Amino acid sequence: MTNNAEGLDRIYMTAFGMEAEGAFRCIITPVRRNGFAGVFTLDVSVDVFRRLTTISVQQSVELLHWFLASPPVIPLDPHQQERAR
């Protein structure tokens, strides 16, 4: 993050499920000044998540556009899944 922070414009965090008691599994979407920077997951405590600001409708639409423009997640085939364990 330190190496790439200079070019970051904003970071979106979307909770999509409980990872453990008191922690959300979130999708993190960093956006650089020159465009989309990818996505990754991060576990965030519920208390920290609740202190974050809510985005506007316009920002929600922008986030949706980034998701629609990004390649879909393709699940690993069974052989790859076994190797990843």
Secondary structure, DSSP 8 states (H G I E B T S, - for coil): -TTTGGGEEEEEEEEEEEEETTEEEEEEEEEETTEE---EEEEEEHHHHHHS----HHHHHHHHHHHHHS-------HHHHHHH-
